[in-house]
Amino acid sequence: MSSALLYYVYGLVMVASLACFGQAWRTRLVTPVHKRWGGAGVGLALAGIVVVLVLTYVMGWRVDQRFPTVVRVHRLLALAATALMLLVGLTGWRRMPIHKRLYVVFMPLYAVTVATALVGYTP
């Protein structure tokens, strides 16, 4: 499979996930809608992560790196963003008060993570 095709498909999924998180924030005062958008964002992100891991480590398909240093930074950010995404989801599900404050850290971190992926792997 073409490295460029993988880049565009994965980029689309992760940008869609970011858009879902943005919509979740916009609808935060309407809990049922907020939960659907947040869940969709988490689902897209986790599906994308699993697909990339399977394609890379099981099937041996690689996406070419344009800027290896940016890719290294992206991978570190991605670990932190994924952990924080799961924490935001868990605290929201459990209706913990800290949920509302985690978003301020999560959204910028996730946006930068997606941006570094798009830059680092540019075909």
C-alpha positions as CSV (number, residue, x, y, z in Angstrom):
1,M,0.0,0.0,0.0
2,S,1.2,3.5,-0.8
3,S,2.8,5.5,2.0
4,A,1.0,8.6,0.8
5,L,-2.4,6.9,0.9
6,L,-1.8,5.7,4.5
7,Y,-0.8,9.3,5.4
8,Y,-4.0,10.8,4.0
9,V,-6.4,8.2,5.4
10,Y,-4.8,8.3,8.8
11,G,-4.6,12.1,8.8
12,L,-8.3,12.3,7.9
13,V,-9.3,10.0,10.7
14,M,-7.2,11.9,13.3
15,V,-8.5,15.3,12.1
16,A,-12.0,14.0,12.3
17,S,-11.3,12.8,15.8
18,L,-10.0,16.3,16.7
19,A,-13.2,17.8,15.2
20,C,-15.3,15.5,17.3
21,F,-13.5,16.6,20.4
22,G,-14.1,20.3,19.4
23,Q,-17.8,19.5,19.0
24,A,-17.8,17.8,22.4
25,W,-16.5,21.0,24.0
26,R,-19.0,23.1,22.1
27,T,-21.9,20.9,23.3
28,R,-20.6,20.5,26.9
29,L,-23.7,22.0,28.4
30,V,-26.0,19.3,26.7
31,T,-24.6,16.2,28.3
32,P,-26.1,13.5,26.0
33,V,-24.9,15.3,22.9
34,H,-21.5,16.0,24.6
35,K,-21.1,12.3,25.4
36,R,-21.8,11.2,21.9
37,W,-19.3,13.6,20.3
38,G,-16.6,12.8,22.9
39,G,-17.2,9.1,22.5
40,A,-17.0,9.4,18.7
41,G,-13.7,11.3,19.1
42,V,-12.2,8.6,21.4
43,G,-13.5,5.8,19.1
44,L,-12.0,7.4,16.0
45,A,-8.7,8.1,17.8
46,L,-8.4,4.6,19.2
47,A,-9.4,2.9,16.0
48,G,-6.7,5.0,14.2
49,I,-4.1,4.1,16.7
50,V,-4.9,0.4,16.5
51,V,-4.8,0.4,12.7
52,V,-1.5,2.2,12.6
53,L,0.0,-0.2,15.1
54,V,-1.3,-3.3,13.2
55,L,-0.2,-1.9,9.8
56,T,3.3,-1.0,11.2
57,Y,4.2,-3.8,13.5
58,V,2.1,-6.7,12.2
59,M,2.0,-6.1,8.4
60,G,5.2,-4.2,8.1
61,W,3.8,-1.2,6.2
62,R,5.5,2.0,6.9
63,V,4.6,5.7,6.3
64,D,7.7,7.5,5.1
65,Q,9.1,10.1,7.4
66,R,9.8,13.5,5.9
67,F,11.1,15.0,9.2
68,P,12.4,12.3,11.5
69,T,12.9,14.7,14.4
70,V,9.3,15.9,14.2
71,V,8.2,12.3,14.1
72,R,10.1,11.5,17.3
73,V,8.4,14.5,19.0
74,H,5.1,13.4,17.6
75,R,5.4,9.9,19.1
76,L,6.2,11.3,22.6
77,L,3.3,13.7,22.3
78,A,1.0,10.9,21.1
79,L,1.8,8.8,24.2
80,A,0.9,11.7,26.5
81,A,-2.2,12.7,24.4
82,T,-3.5,9.1,24.3
83,A,-3.1,8.7,28.1
84,L,-4.7,12.1,28.7
85,M,-7.6,11.2,26.3
86,L,-8.3,8.1,28.2
87,L,-8.2,10.0,31.5
88,V,-10.6,12.6,30.2
89,G,-12.9,9.9,29.0
90,L,-12.8,8.0,32.3
91,T,-13.3,11.1,34.4
92,G,-16.2,12.2,32.3
93,W,-17.8,8.8,32.4
94,R,-17.4,8.7,36.2
95,R,-18.6,12.4,36.4
96,M,-15.5,13.5,38.3
97,P,-15.2,17.2,38.8
98,I,-11.6,17.3,37.4
99,H,-13.0,16.3,34.0
100,K,-13.9,19.9,33.2
101,R,-10.4,21.1,33.9
102,L,-8.5,18.4,31.9
103,Y,-9.9,19.6,28.6
104,V,-7.8,22.8,28.8
105,V,-4.7,20.6,28.7
106,F,-6.0,17.9,26.4
107,M,-7.3,19.9,23.5
108,P,-4.0,21.9,22.8
109,L,-1.9,18.7,23.4
110,Y,-4.1,16.7,21.0
111,A,-4.1,19.4,18.3
112,V,-0.3,19.7,18.5
113,T,0.0,15.9,18.3
114,V,-2.1,15.7,15.2
115,A,-0.2,18.7,13.7
116,T,3.2,17.2,14.3
117,A,2.0,13.9,12.7
118,L,0.8,15.8,9.6
119,V,4.1,17.7,9.3
120,G,6.5,14.9,10.2
121,Y,5.0,12.3,7.8
122,T,4.1,14.7,4.9
123,P,4.5,12.8,1.6
